[in-house]
């Protein structure tokens, strides 16, 4: 039933993987092709209270859960890069 919302077979596969995994973030950068959707990060054993708070924060910011979590992760990595703990991204 989800296939009608997506226009390529690859998008259908990706959508099904996201729907199957409750806590899933799939980063896709601007330069990534459809054949290489990026890394998949599964967040297992997430405390229920943390998941609820993240979902609430995503809703308050008007974003979907995976996009919100991706933003939070990117902001954290950017902060670590700024402080010199991680090398700067290319």
PDB file with SEQRES, HELIX, SHEET and CRYST1 records, atoms N, CA, C and O in Angstrom:
SEQRES   1 A   90  UNK UNK UNK UNK UNK UNK UNK UNK UNK UNK UNK UNK UNK          
SEQRES   2 A   90  UNK UNK UNK UNK UNK UNK UNK UNK UNK UNK UNK UNK UNK          
SEQRES   3 A   90  UNK UNK UNK UNK UNK UNK UNK UNK UNK UNK UNK UNK UNK          
SEQRES   4 A   90  UNK UNK UNK UNK UNK UNK UNK UNK UNK UNK UNK UNK UNK          
SEQRES   5 A   90  UNK UNK UNK UNK UNK UNK UNK UNK UNK UNK UNK UNK UNK          
SEQRES   6 A   90  UNK UNK UNK UNK UNK UNK UNK UNK UNK UNK UNK UNK UNK          
SEQRES   7 A   90  UNK UNK UNK UNK UNK UNK UNK UNK UNK UNK UNK UNK              
HELIX    1 AA1 UNK A    3  UNK A    5  5                                   3    
HELIX    2 AA2 UNK A    9  UNK A   20  1                                  12    
HELIX    3 AA3 UNK A   48  UNK A   60  1                                  13    
HELIX    4 AA4 UNK A   65  UNK A   82  1                                  18    
SHEET    1 AA1 2 UNK A  24  UNK A  26  0                                        
SHEET    2 AA1 2 UNK A  40  UNK A  42 -1                                        
CRYST1    1.000    1.000    1.000  90.00  90.00  90.00 P 1           1          
ATOM      1  N   UNK A   1       0.807  -1.207   0.000  1.00  0.00           N  
ATOM      2  CA  UNK A   1       0.000   0.000   0.000  1.00  0.00           C  
ATOM      3  C   UNK A   1       0.848   1.269   0.000  1.00  0.00           C  
ATOM      4  O   UNK A   1       0.366   2.340  -0.370  1.00  0.00           O  
ATOM      5  N   UNK A   2       2.119   1.152   0.417  1.00  0.00           N  
ATOM      6  CA  UNK A   2       2.994   2.310   0.436  1.00  0.00           C  
ATOM      7  C   UNK A   2       3.626   2.577  -0.921  1.00  0.00           C  
ATOM      8  O   UNK A   2       4.114   3.679  -1.171  1.00  0.00           O  
ATOM      9  N   UNK A   3       3.622   1.582  -1.796  1.00  0.00           N  
ATOM     10  CA  UNK A   3       4.321   1.684  -3.080  1.00  0.00           C  
ATOM     11  C   UNK A   3       3.780   2.815  -3.946  1.00  0.00           C  
ATOM     12  O   UNK A   3       4.531   3.380  -4.742  1.00  0.00           O  
ATOM     13  N   UNK A   4       2.511   3.161  -3.817  1.00  0.00           N  
ATOM     14  CA  UNK A   4       1.933   4.203  -4.673  1.00  0.00           C  
ATOM     15  C   UNK A   4       2.518   5.583  -4.381  1.00  0.00           C  
ATOM     16  O   UNK A   4       2.402   6.474  -5.222  1.00  0.00           O  
ATOM     17  N   UNK A   5       3.138   5.789  -3.230  1.00  0.00           N  
ATOM     18  CA  UNK A   5       3.690   7.095  -2.874  1.00  0.00           C  
ATOM     19  C   UNK A   5       5.099   7.308  -3.414  1.00  0.00           C  
ATOM     20  O   UNK A   5       5.625   8.418  -3.338  1.00  0.00           O  
ATOM     21  N   UNK A   6       5.720   6.257  -3.961  1.00  0.00           N  
ATOM     22  CA  UNK A   6       7.103   6.342  -4.400  1.00  0.00           C  
ATOM     23  C   UNK A   6       7.206   5.990  -5.874  1.00  0.00           C  
ATOM     24  O   UNK A   6       6.450   5.154  -6.370  1.00  0.00           O  
ATOM     25  N   UNK A   7       8.143   6.628  -6.581  1.00  0.00           N  
ATOM     26  CA  UNK A   7       8.205   6.442  -8.019  1.00  0.00           C  
ATOM     27  C   UNK A   7       9.277   5.489  -8.508  1.00  0.00           C  
ATOM     28  O   UNK A   7       9.295   5.200  -9.704  1.00  0.00           O  
ATOM     29  N   UNK A   8      10.148   4.990  -7.695  1.00  0.00           N  
ATOM     30  CA  UNK A   8      11.137   4.014  -8.152  1.00  0.00           C  
ATOM     31  C   UNK A   8      11.144   2.826  -7.206  1.00  0.00           C  
ATOM     32  O   UNK A   8      10.767   2.931  -6.039  1.00  0.00           O  
ATOM     33  N   UNK A   9      11.585   1.687  -7.742  1.00  0.00           N  
ATOM     34  CA  UNK A   9      11.636   0.470  -6.925  1.00  0.00           C  
ATOM     35  C   UNK A   9      12.574   0.658  -5.737  1.00  0.00           C  
ATOM     36  O   UNK A   9      12.309   0.152  -4.647  1.00  0.00           O  
ATOM     37  N   UNK A  10      13.673   1.387  -5.948  1.00  0.00           N  
ATOM     38  CA  UNK A  10      14.631   1.629  -4.867  1.00  0.00           C  
ATOM     39  C   UNK A  10      13.982   2.425  -3.739  1.00  0.00           C  
ATOM     40  O   UNK A  10      14.230   2.144  -2.567  1.00  0.00           O  
ATOM     41  N   UNK A  11      13.161   3.408  -4.073  1.00  0.00           N  
ATOM     42  CA  UNK A  11      12.484   4.201  -3.047  1.00  0.00           C  
ATOM     43  C   UNK A  11      11.495   3.345  -2.261  1.00  0.00           C  
ATOM     44  O   UNK A  11      11.327   3.546  -1.058  1.00  0.00           O  
ATOM     45  N   UNK A  12      10.840   2.397  -2.924  1.00  0.00           N  
ATOM     46  CA  UNK A  12       9.909   1.507  -2.245  1.00  0.00           C  
ATOM     47  C   UNK A  12      10.661   0.638  -1.238  1.00  0.00           C  
ATOM     48  O   UNK A  12      10.206   0.460  -0.108  1.00  0.00           O  
ATOM     49  N   UNK A  13      11.809   0.099  -1.647  1.00  0.00           N  
ATOM     50  CA  UNK A  13      12.622  -0.731  -0.740  1.00  0.00           C  
ATOM     51  C   UNK A  13      13.065   0.089   0.470  1.00  0.00           C  
ATOM     52  O   UNK A  13      12.977  -0.372   1.608  1.00  0.00           O  
ATOM     53  N   UNK A  14      13.538   1.295   0.216  1.00  0.00           N  
ATOM     54  CA  UNK A  14      13.994   2.163   1.302  1.00  0.00           C  
ATOM     55  C   UNK A  14      12.833   2.489   2.239  1.00  0.00           C  
ATOM     56  O   UNK A  14      12.989   2.438   3.459  1.00  0.00           O  
ATOM     57  N   UNK A  15      11.682   2.821   1.683  1.00  0.00           N  
ATOM     58  CA  UNK A  15      10.517   3.154   2.505  1.00  0.00           C  
ATOM     59  C   UNK A  15      10.106   1.973   3.376  1.00  0.00           C  
ATOM     60  O   UNK A  15       9.769   2.149   4.546  1.00  0.00           O  
ATOM     61  N   UNK A  16      10.133   0.781   2.811  1.00  0.00           N  
ATOM     62  CA  UNK A  16       9.759  -0.398   3.602  1.00  0.00           C  
ATOM     63  C   UNK A  16      10.746  -0.635   4.740  1.00  0.00           C  
ATOM     64  O   UNK A  16      10.344  -1.021   5.838  1.00  0.00           O  
ATOM     65  N   UNK A  17      12.033  -0.407   4.488  1.00  0.00           N  
ATOM     66  CA  UNK A  17      13.023  -0.565   5.548  1.00  0.00           C  
ATOM     67  C   UNK A  17      12.781   0.446   6.660  1.00  0.00           C  
ATOM     68  O   UNK A  17      12.890   0.111   7.839  1.00  0.00           O  
ATOM     69  N   UNK A  18      12.453   1.677   6.292  1.00  0.00           N  
ATOM     70  CA  UNK A  18      12.189   2.701   7.306  1.00  0.00           C  
ATOM     71  C   UNK A  18      10.945   2.373   8.108  1.00  0.00           C  
ATOM     72  O   UNK A  18      10.912   2.580   9.321  1.00  0.00           O  
ATOM     73  N   UNK A  19       9.917   1.860   7.435  1.00  0.00           N  
ATOM     74  CA  UNK A  19       8.671   1.535   8.117  1.00  0.00           C  
ATOM     75  C   UNK A  19       8.876   0.350   9.047  1.00  0.00           C  
ATOM     76  O   UNK A  19       8.290   0.303  10.128  1.00  0.00           O  
ATOM     77  N   UNK A  20       9.712  -0.621   8.635  1.00  0.00           N  
ATOM     78  CA  UNK A  20       9.959  -1.817   9.424  1.00  0.00           C  
ATOM     79  C   UNK A  20      10.731  -1.490  10.691  1.00  0.00           C  
ATOM     80  O   UNK A  20      10.451  -2.053  11.750  1.00  0.00           O  
ATOM     81  N   UNK A  21      11.693  -0.592  10.597  1.00  0.00           N  
ATOM     82  CA  UNK A  21      12.537  -0.259  11.734  1.00  0.00           C  
ATOM     83  C   UNK A  21      11.932   0.920  12.485  1.00  0.00           C  
ATOM     84  O   UNK A  21      11.812   2.007  11.918  1.00  0.00           O  
ATOM     85  N   UNK A  22      11.552   0.736  13.734  1.00  0.00           N  
ATOM     86  CA  UNK A  22      10.887   1.790  14.497  1.00  0.00           C  
ATOM     87  C   UNK A  22      11.804   2.973  14.752  1.00  0.00           C  
ATOM     88  O   UNK A  22      11.394   4.119  14.567  1.00  0.00           O  
ATOM     89  N   UNK A  23      13.031   2.718  15.171  1.00  0.00           N  
ATOM     90  CA  UNK A  23      13.994   3.781  15.430  1.00  0.00           C  
ATOM     91  C   UNK A  23      15.056   3.713  14.350  1.00  0.00           C  
ATOM     92  O   UNK A  23      16.045   2.993  14.487  1.00  0.00           O  
ATOM     93  N   UNK A  24      14.856   4.448  13.294  1.00  0.00           N  
ATOM     94  CA  UNK A  24      15.782   4.347  12.175  1.00  0.00           C  
ATOM     95  C   UNK A  24      16.034   5.730  11.599  1.00  0.00           C  
ATOM     96  O   UNK A  24      15.111   6.527  11.427  1.00  0.00           O  
ATOM     97  N   UNK A  25      17.272   5.996  11.309  1.00  0.00           N  
ATOM     98  CA  UNK A  25      17.646   7.248  10.668  1.00  0.00           C  
ATOM     99  C   UNK A  25      18.447   6.874   9.438  1.00  0.00           C  
ATOM    100  O   UNK A  25      19.392   6.090   9.518  1.00  0.00           O  
ATOM    101  N   UNK A  26      18.067   7.439   8.292  1.00  0.00           N  
ATOM    102  CA  UNK A  26      18.790   7.133   7.068  1.00  0.00           C  
ATOM    103  C   UNK A  26      19.323   8.425   6.476  1.00  0.00           C  
ATOM    104  O   UNK A  26      18.580   9.154   5.819  1.00  0.00           O  
ATOM    105  N   UNK A  27      20.611   8.724   6.699  1.00  0.00           N  
ATOM    106  CA  UNK A  27      21.141   9.963   6.154  1.00  0.00           C  
ATOM    107  C   UNK A  27      21.367   9.868   4.652  1.00  0.00           C  
ATOM    108  O   UNK A  27      21.942   8.895   4.164  1.00  0.00           O  
ATOM    109  N   UNK A  28      20.918  10.868   3.931  1.00  0.00           N  
ATOM    110  CA  UNK A  28      21.157  10.946   2.501  1.00  0.00           C  
ATOM    111  C   UNK A  28      21.669  12.346   2.210  1.00  0.00           C  
ATOM    112  O   UNK A  28      20.959  13.329   2.421  1.00  0.00           O  
ATOM    113  N   UNK A  29      22.897  12.438   1.727  1.00  0.00           N  
ATOM    114  CA  UNK A  29      23.456  13.751   1.425  1.00  0.00           C  
ATOM    115  C   UNK A  29      23.039  14.186   0.032  1.00  0.00           C  
ATOM    116  O   UNK A  29      22.569  13.367  -0.759  1.00  0.00           O  
ATOM    117  N   UNK A  30      23.207  15.476  -0.281  1.00  0.00           N  
ATOM    118  CA  UNK A  30      22.803  16.011  -1.571  1.00  0.00           C  
ATOM    119  C   UNK A  30      23.503  15.330  -2.734  1.00  0.00           C  
ATOM    120  O   UNK A  30      22.901  15.161  -3.794  1.00  0.00           O  
ATOM    121  N   UNK A  31      24.756  14.934  -2.566  1.00  0.00           N  
ATOM    122  CA  UNK A  31      25.519  14.340  -3.650  1.00  0.00           C  
ATOM    123  C   UNK A  31      25.329  12.842  -3.790  1.00  0.00           C  
ATOM    124  O   UNK A  31      26.011  12.221  -4.605  1.00  0.00           O  
ATOM    125  N   UNK A  32      24.442  12.247  -3.039  1.00  0.00           N  
ATOM    126  CA  UNK A  32      24.261  10.806  -3.050  1.00  0.00           C  
ATOM    127  C   UNK A  32      23.272  10.399  -4.128  1.00  0.00           C  
ATOM    128  O   UNK A  32      22.204  10.996  -4.257  1.00  0.00           O  
ATOM    129  N   UNK A  33      23.628   9.388  -4.896  1.00  0.00           N  
ATOM    130  CA  UNK A  33      22.717   8.902  -5.934  1.00  0.00           C  
ATOM    131  C   UNK A  33      21.692   7.962  -5.327  1.00  0.00           C  
ATOM    132  O   UNK A  33      21.838   7.536  -4.181  1.00  0.00           O  
ATOM    133  N   UNK A  34      20.647   7.635  -6.096  1.00  0.00           N  
ATOM    134  CA  UNK A  34      19.617   6.732  -5.587  1.00  0.00           C  
ATOM    135  C   UNK A  34      20.162   5.319  -5.398  1.00  0.00           C  
ATOM    136  O   UNK A  34      19.651   4.578  -4.559  1.00  0.00           O  
ATOM    137  N   UNK A  35      21.193   4.927  -6.162  1.00  0.00           N  
ATOM    138  CA  UNK A  35      21.756   3.602  -5.998  1.00  0.00           C  
ATOM    139  C   UNK A  35      22.544   3.498  -4.697  1.00  0.00           C  
ATOM    140  O   UNK A  35      22.742   2.392  -4.194  1.00  0.00           O  
ATOM    141  N   UNK A  36      22.992   4.601  -4.147  1.00  0.00           N  
ATOM    142  CA  UNK A  36      23.737   4.633  -2.902  1.00  0.00           C  
ATOM    143  C   UNK A  36      22.999   5.539  -1.921  1.00  0.00           C  
ATOM    144  O   UNK A  36      23.324   6.722  -1.815  1.00  0.00           O  
ATOM    145  N   UNK A  37      21.999   4.998  -1.195  1.00  0.00           N  
ATOM    146  CA  UNK A  37      21.166   5.843  -0.340  1.00  0.00           C  
ATOM    147  C   UNK A  37      21.859   6.371   0.902  1.00  0.00           C  
ATOM    148  O   UNK A  37      21.261   7.154   1.640  1.00  0.00           O  
ATOM    149  N   UNK A  38      23.094   5.974   1.159  1.00  0.00           N  
ATOM    150  CA  UNK A  38      23.793   6.438   2.350  1.00  0.00           C  
ATOM    151  C   UNK A  38      23.799   5.365   3.416  1.00  0.00           C  
ATOM    152  O   UNK A  38      23.384   4.230   3.177  1.00  0.00           O  
ATOM    153  N   UNK A  39      24.265   5.725   4.572  1.00  0.00           N  
ATOM    154  CA  UNK A  39      24.340   4.770   5.677  1.00  0.00           C  
ATOM    155  C   UNK A  39      22.996   4.670   6.373  1.00  0.00           C  
ATOM    156  O   UNK A  39      22.208   5.615   6.379  1.00  0.00           O  
ATOM    157  N   UNK A  40      22.752   3.523   6.953  1.00  0.00           N  
ATOM    158  CA  UNK A  40      21.549   3.320   7.759  1.00  0.00           C  
ATOM    159  C   UNK A  40      22.008   3.165   9.191  1.00  0.00           C  
ATOM    160  O   UNK A  40      22.898   2.366   9.481  1.00  0.00           O  
ATOM    161  N   UNK A  41      21.415   3.915  10.074  1.00  0.00           N  
ATOM    162  CA  UNK A  41      21.780   3.887  11.480  1.00  0.00           C  
ATOM    163  C   UNK A  41      20.577   3.392  12.277  1.00  0.00           C  
ATOM    164  O   UNK A  41      19.544   4.058  12.332  1.00  0.00           O  
ATOM    165  N   UNK A  42      20.717   2.232  12.887  1.00  0.00           N  
ATOM    166  CA  UNK A  42      19.641   1.691  13.714  1.00  0.00           C  
ATOM    167  C   UNK A  42      19.921   2.056  15.162  1.00  0.00           C  
ATOM    168  O   UNK A  42      21.014   1.809  15.671  1.00  0.00           O  
ATOM    169  N   UNK A  43      18.955   2.631  15.809  1.00  0.00           N  
ATOM    170  CA  UNK A  43      19.098   2.987  17.224  1.00  0.00           C  
ATOM    171  C   UNK A  43      18.298   1.976  18.042  1.00  0.00           C  
ATOM    172  O   UNK A  43      17.083   2.101  18.197  1.00  0.00           O  
ATOM    173  N   UNK A  44      18.993   0.994  18.551  1.00  0.00           N  
ATOM    174  CA  UNK A  44      18.331  -0.053  19.331  1.00  0.00           C  
ATOM    175  C   UNK A  44      18.462   0.243  20.816  1.00  0.00           C  
ATOM    176  O   UNK A  44      19.347   0.976  21.255  1.00  0.00           O  
ATOM    177  N   UNK A  45      17.565  -0.343  21.558  1.00  0.00           N  
ATOM    178  CA  UNK A  45      17.559  -0.206  23.024  1.00  0.00           C  
ATOM    179  C   UNK A  45      17.437   1.258  23.450  1.00  0.00           C  
ATOM    180  O   UNK A  45      17.980   1.661  24.479  1.00  0.00           O  
ATOM    181  N   UNK A  46      16.734   2.033  22.665  1.00  0.00           N  
ATOM    182  CA  UNK A  46      16.491   3.429  23.011  1.00  0.00           C  
ATOM    183  C   UNK A  46      15.497   3.472  24.177  1.00  0.00           C  
ATOM    184  O   UNK A  46      14.422   2.878  24.089  1.00  0.00           O  
ATOM    185  N   UNK A  47      15.837   4.154  25.247  1.00  0.00           N  
ATOM    186  CA  UNK A  47      14.889   4.250  26.360  1.00  0.00           C  
ATOM    187  C   UNK A  47      13.570   4.865  25.873  1.00  0.00           C  
ATOM    188  O   UNK A  47      13.582   5.871  25.163  1.00  0.00           O  
ATOM    189  N   UNK A  48      12.440   4.270  26.249  1.00  0.00           N  
ATOM    190  CA  UNK A  48      11.138   4.768  25.783  1.00  0.00           C  
ATOM    191  C   UNK A  48      10.917   6.252  26.088  1.00  0.00           C  
ATOM    192  O   UNK A  48      10.338   6.975  25.276  1.00  0.00           O  
ATOM    193  N   UNK A  49      11.374   6.699  27.245  1.00  0.00           N  
ATOM    194  CA  UNK A  49      11.192   8.104  27.615  1.00  0.00           C  
ATOM    195  C   UNK A  49      11.964   9.016  26.673  1.00  0.00           C  
ATOM    196  O   UNK A  49      11.456  10.067  26.281  1.00  0.00           O  
ATOM    197  N   UNK A  50      13.184   8.633  26.302  1.00  0.00           N  
ATOM    198  CA  UNK A  50      13.970   9.411  25.355  1.00  0.00           C  
ATOM    199  C   UNK A  50      13.292   9.443  23.991  1.00  0.00           C  
ATOM    200  O   UNK A  50      13.230  10.495  23.356  1.00  0.00           O  
ATOM    201  N   UNK A  51      12.788   8.313  23.539  1.00  0.00           N  
ATOM    202  CA  UNK A  51      12.094   8.260  22.254  1.00  0.00           C  
ATOM    203  C   UNK A  51      10.873   9.171  22.261  1.00  0.00           C  
ATOM    204  O   UNK A  51      10.626   9.887  21.291  1.00  0.00           O  
ATOM    205  N   UNK A  52      10.111   9.147  23.348  1.00  0.00           N  
ATOM    206  CA  UNK A  52       8.923  10.015  23.456  1.00  0.00           C  
ATOM    207  C   UNK A  52       9.318  11.489  23.403  1.00  0.00           C  
ATOM    208  O   UNK A  52       8.674  12.288  22.722  1.00  0.00           O  
ATOM    209  N   UNK A  53      10.378  11.842  24.126  1.00  0.00           N  
ATOM    210  CA  UNK A  53      10.819  13.239  24.146  1.00  0.00           C  
ATOM    211  C   UNK A  53      11.340  13.682  22.787  1.00  0.00           C  
ATOM    212  O   UNK A  53      11.083  14.808  22.359  1.00  0.00           O  
ATOM    213  N   UNK A  54      12.070  12.805  22.106  1.00  0.00           N  
ATOM    214  CA  UNK A  54      12.555  13.145  20.763  1.00  0.00           C  
ATOM    215  C   UNK A  54      11.396  13.321  19.784  1.00  0.00           C  
ATOM    216  O   UNK A  54      11.403  14.241  18.967  1.00  0.00           O  
ATOM    217  N   UNK A  55      10.409  12.443  19.870  1.00  0.00           N  
ATOM    218  CA  UNK A  55       9.237  12.566  18.992  1.00  0.00           C  
ATOM    219  C   UNK A  55       8.475  13.861  19.290  1.00  0.00           C  
ATOM    220  O   UNK A  55       8.005  14.533  18.373  1.00  0.00           O  
ATOM    221  N   UNK A  56       8.355  14.204  20.565  1.00  0.00           N  
ATOM    222  CA  UNK A  56       7.675  15.450  20.935  1.00  0.00           C  
ATOM    223  C   UNK A  56       8.454  16.659  20.426  1.00  0.00           C  
ATOM    224  O   UNK A  56       7.864  17.612  19.915  1.00  0.00           O  
ATOM    225  N   UNK A  57       9.779  16.620  20.565  1.00  0.00           N  
ATOM    226  CA  UNK A  57      10.611  17.728  20.087  1.00  0.00           C  
ATOM    227  C   UNK A  57      10.499  17.862  18.572  1.00  0.00           C  
ATOM    228  O   UNK A  57      10.450  18.973  18.045  1.00  0.00           O  
ATOM    229  N   UNK A  58      10.459  16.728  17.875  1.00  0.00           N  
ATOM    230  CA  UNK A  58      10.303  16.761  16.417  1.00  0.00           C  
ATOM    231  C   UNK A  58       8.965  17.379  16.044  1.00  0.00           C  
ATOM    232  O   UNK A  58       8.892  18.202  15.132  1.00  0.00           O  
ATOM    233  N   UNK A  59       7.910  16.987  16.744  1.00  0.00           N  
ATOM    234  CA  UNK A  59       6.580  17.535  16.462  1.00  0.00           C  
ATOM    235  C   UNK A  59       6.531  19.032  16.744  1.00  0.00           C  
ATOM    236  O   UNK A  59       5.948  19.792  15.971  1.00  0.00           O  
ATOM    237  N   UNK A  60       7.140  19.456  17.844  1.00  0.00           N  
ATOM    238  CA  UNK A  60       7.150  20.881  18.181  1.00  0.00           C  
ATOM    239  C   UNK A  60       7.898  21.715  17.138  1.00  0.00           C  
ATOM    240  O   UNK A  60       7.557  22.872  16.894  1.00  0.00           O  
ATOM    241  N   UNK A  61       8.921  21.112  16.529  1.00  0.00           N  
ATOM    242  CA  UNK A  61       9.675  21.845  15.508  1.00  0.00           C  
ATOM    243  C   UNK A  61       9.066  21.684  14.124  1.00  0.00           C  
ATOM    244  O   UNK A  61       9.559  22.261  13.155  1.00  0.00           O  
ATOM    245  N   UNK A  62       7.983  20.894  14.025  1.00  0.00           N  
ATOM    246  CA  UNK A  62       7.303  20.723  12.745  1.00  0.00           C  
ATOM    247  C   UNK A  62       8.025  19.793  11.790  1.00  0.00           C  
ATOM    248  O   UNK A  62       7.826  19.862  10.577  1.00  0.00           O  
ATOM    249  N   UNK A  63       8.864  18.922  12.335  1.00  0.00           N  
ATOM    250  CA  UNK A  63       9.644  18.006  11.490  1.00  0.00           C  
ATOM    251  C   UNK A  63       9.249  16.575  11.777  1.00  0.00           C  
ATOM    252  O   UNK A  63       8.692  16.261  12.829  1.00  0.00           O  
ATOM    253  N   UNK A  64       9.549  15.709  10.815  1.00  0.00           N  
ATOM    254  CA  UNK A  64       9.344  14.275  11.027  1.00  0.00           C  
ATOM    255  C   UNK A  64      10.485  13.754  11.896  1.00  0.00           C  
ATOM    256  O   UNK A  64      11.575  14.327  11.921  1.00  0.00           O  
ATOM    257  N   UNK A  65      10.222  12.671  12.599  1.00  0.00           N  
ATOM    258  CA  UNK A  65      11.177  12.114  13.553  1.00  0.00           C  
ATOM    259  C   UNK A  65      12.555  11.849  12.947  1.00  0.00           C  
ATOM    260  O   UNK A  65      13.547  12.324  13.500  1.00  0.00           O  
ATOM    261  N   UNK A  66      12.665  11.108  11.829  1.00  0.00           N  
ATOM    262  CA  UNK A  66      14.012  10.841  11.287  1.00  0.00           C  
ATOM    263  C   UNK A  66      14.769  12.111  10.896  1.00  0.00           C  
ATOM    264  O   UNK A  66      15.972  12.217  11.135  1.00  0.00           O  
ATOM    265  N   UNK A  67      14.072  13.066  10.300  1.00  0.00           N  
ATOM    266  CA  UNK A  67      14.718  14.317   9.912  1.00  0.00           C  
ATOM    267  C   UNK A  67      15.184  15.113  11.117  1.00  0.00           C  
ATOM    268  O   UNK A  67      16.255  15.721  11.095  1.00  0.00           O  
ATOM    269  N   UNK A  68      14.381  15.108  12.163  1.00  0.00           N  
ATOM    270  CA  UNK A  68      14.743  15.828  13.379  1.00  0.00           C  
ATOM    271  C   UNK A  68      15.974  15.196  14.028  1.00  0.00           C  
ATOM    272  O   UNK A  68      16.903  15.903  14.420  1.00  0.00           O  
ATOM    273  N   UNK A  69      15.980  13.874  14.141  1.00  0.00           N  
ATOM    274  CA  UNK A  69      17.124  13.183  14.746  1.00  0.00           C  
ATOM    275  C   UNK A  69      18.379  13.444  13.909  1.00  0.00           C  
ATOM    276  O   UNK A  69      19.460  13.649  14.461  1.00  0.00           O  
ATOM    277  N   UNK A  70      18.238  13.435  12.584  1.00  0.00           N  
ATOM    278  CA  UNK A  70      19.380  13.716  11.715  1.00  0.00           C  
ATOM    279  C   UNK A  70      19.923  15.116  11.984  1.00  0.00           C  
ATOM    280  O   UNK A  70      21.137  15.304  12.061  1.00  0.00           O  
ATOM    281  N   UNK A  71      19.036  16.101  12.129  1.00  0.00           N  
ATOM    282  CA  UNK A  71      19.462  17.476  12.431  1.00  0.00           C  
ATOM    283  C   UNK A  71      20.212  17.546  13.755  1.00  0.00           C  
ATOM    284  O   UNK A  71      21.241  18.214  13.855  1.00  0.00           O  
ATOM    285  N   UNK A  72      19.703  16.864  14.760  1.00  0.00           N  
ATOM    286  CA  UNK A  72      20.345  16.863  16.077  1.00  0.00           C  
ATOM    287  C   UNK A  72      21.738  16.241  15.982  1.00  0.00           C  
ATOM    288  O   UNK A  72      22.698  16.770  16.542  1.00  0.00           O  
ATOM    289  N   UNK A  73      21.842  15.124  15.275  1.00  0.00           N  
ATOM    290  CA  UNK A  73      23.141  14.471  15.120  1.00  0.00           C  
ATOM    291  C   UNK A  73      24.117  15.351  14.345  1.00  0.00           C  
ATOM    292  O   UNK A  73      25.282  15.469  14.726  1.00  0.00           O  
ATOM    293  N   UNK A  74      23.651  15.968  13.264  1.00  0.00           N  
ATOM    294  CA  UNK A  74      24.514  16.841  12.470  1.00  0.00           C  
ATOM    295  C   UNK A  74      24.982  18.043  13.292  1.00  0.00           C  
ATOM    296  O   UNK A  74      26.142  18.444  13.200  1.00  0.00           O  
ATOM    297  N   UNK A  75      24.094  18.611  14.085  1.00  0.00           N  
ATOM    298  CA  UNK A  75      24.465  19.754  14.917  1.00  0.00           C  
ATOM    299  C   UNK A  75      25.516  19.344  15.955  1.00  0.00           C  
ATOM    300  O   UNK A  75      26.452  20.093  16.232  1.00  0.00           O  
ATOM    301  N   UNK A  76      25.351  18.162  16.518  1.00  0.00           N  
ATOM    302  CA  UNK A  76      26.317  17.690  17.515  1.00  0.00           C  
ATOM    303  C   UNK A  76      27.689  17.467  16.878  1.00  0.00           C  
ATOM    304  O   UNK A  76      28.707  17.868  17.442  1.00  0.00           O  
ATOM    305  N   UNK A  77      27.718  16.831  15.713  1.00  0.00           N  
ATOM    306  CA  UNK A  77      28.992  16.596  15.020  1.00  0.00           C  
ATOM    307  C   UNK A  77      29.634  17.925  14.632  1.00  0.00           C  
ATOM    308  O   UNK A  77      30.847  18.085  14.763  1.00  0.00           O  
ATOM    309  N   UNK A  78      28.833  18.878  14.155  1.00  0.00           N  
ATOM    310  CA  UNK A  78      29.358  20.199  13.794  1.00  0.00           C  
ATOM    311  C   UNK A  78      29.976  20.888  15.008  1.00  0.00           C  
ATOM    312  O   UNK A  78      31.014  21.541  14.893  1.00  0.00           O  
ATOM    313  N   UNK A  79      29.347  20.746  16.156  1.00  0.00           N  
ATOM    314  CA  UNK A  79      29.879  21.332  17.389  1.00  0.00           C  
ATOM    315  C   UNK A  79      31.215  20.683  17.770  1.00  0.00           C  
ATOM    316  O   UNK A  79      32.149  21.379  18.167  1.00  0.00           O  
ATOM    317  N   UNK A  80      31.305  19.359  17.650  1.00  0.00           N  
ATOM    318  CA  UNK A  80      32.561  18.664  17.938  1.00  0.00           C  
ATOM    319  C   UNK A  80      33.652  19.068  16.956  1.00  0.00           C  
ATOM    320  O   UNK A  80      34.817  19.179  17.338  1.00  0.00           O  
ATOM    321  N   UNK A  81      33.290  19.289  15.702  1.00  0.00           N  
ATOM    322  CA  UNK A  81      34.262  19.765  14.710  1.00  0.00           C  
ATOM    323  C   UNK A  81      34.729  21.170  15.064  1.00  0.00           C  
ATOM    324  O   UNK A  81      35.920  21.474  14.991  1.00  0.00           O  
ATOM    325  N   UNK A  82      33.792  22.019  15.446  1.00  0.00           N  
ATOM    326  CA  UNK A  82      34.116  23.401  15.800  1.00  0.00           C  
ATOM    327  C   UNK A  82      35.066  23.460  16.987  1.00  0.00           C  
ATOM    328  O   UNK A  82      35.964  24.300  17.028  1.00  0.00           O  
ATOM    329  N   UNK A  83      34.868  22.566  17.955  1.00  0.00           N  
ATOM    330  CA  UNK A  83      35.722  22.534  19.142  1.00  0.00           C  
ATOM    331  C   UNK A  83      37.053  21.829  18.886  1.00  0.00           C  
ATOM    332  O   UNK A  83      37.940  21.852  19.740  1.00  0.00           O  
ATOM    333  N   UNK A  84      37.198  21.200  17.710  1.00  0.00           N  
ATOM    334  CA  UNK A  84      38.450  20.540  17.368  1.00  0.00           C  
ATOM    335  C   UNK A  84      38.551  19.096  17.812  1.00  0.00           C  
ATOM    336  O   UNK A  84      39.619  18.496  17.698  1.00  0.00           O  
ATOM    337  N   UNK A  85      37.457  18.514  18.322  1.00  0.00           N  
ATOM    338  CA  UNK A  85      37.473  17.122  18.731  1.00  0.00           C  
ATOM    339  C   UNK A  85      37.394  16.165  17.550  1.00  0.00           C  
ATOM    340  O   UNK A  85      37.869  15.032  17.626  1.00  0.00           O  
ATOM    341  N   UNK A  86      36.789  16.627  16.457  1.00  0.00           N  
ATOM    342  CA  UNK A  86      36.680  15.836  15.227  1.00  0.00           C  
ATOM    343  C   UNK A  86      37.281  16.638  14.086  1.00  0.00           C  
ATOM    344  O   UNK A  86      37.243  17.869  14.114  1.00  0.00           O  
ATOM    345  N   UNK A  87      37.839  15.961  13.072  1.00  0.00           N  
ATOM    346  CA  UNK A  87      38.334  16.701  11.902  1.00  0.00           C  
ATOM    347  C   UNK A  87      37.158  17.303  11.137  1.00  0.00           C  
ATOM    348  O   UNK A  87      36.066  16.735  11.121  1.00  0.00           O  
ATOM    349  N   UNK A  88      37.381  18.428  10.518  1.00  0.00           N  
ATOM    350  CA  UNK A  88      36.320  19.092   9.751  1.00  0.00           C  
ATOM    351  C   UNK A  88      35.907  18.252   8.565  1.00  0.00           C  
ATOM    352  O   UNK A  88      36.740  17.595   7.941  1.00  0.00           O  
ATOM    353  N   UNK A  89      34.594  18.270   8.244  1.00  0.00           N  
ATOM    354  CA  UNK A  89      34.065  17.550   7.092  1.00  0.00           C  
ATOM    355  C   UNK A  89      34.518  18.216   5.818  1.00  0.00           C  
ATOM    356  O   UNK A  89      34.772  19.420   5.779  1.00  0.00           O  
ATOM    357  N   UNK A  90      34.617  17.416   4.777  1.00  0.00           N  
ATOM    358  CA  UNK A  90      35.020  17.964   3.473  1.00  0.00           C  
ATOM    359  C   UNK A  90      33.844  18.518   2.735  1.00  0.00           C  
ATOM    360  O   UNK A  90      33.995  19.020   1.621  1.00  0.00           O  
TER     361      UNK A  90                                                      
END                                                                             
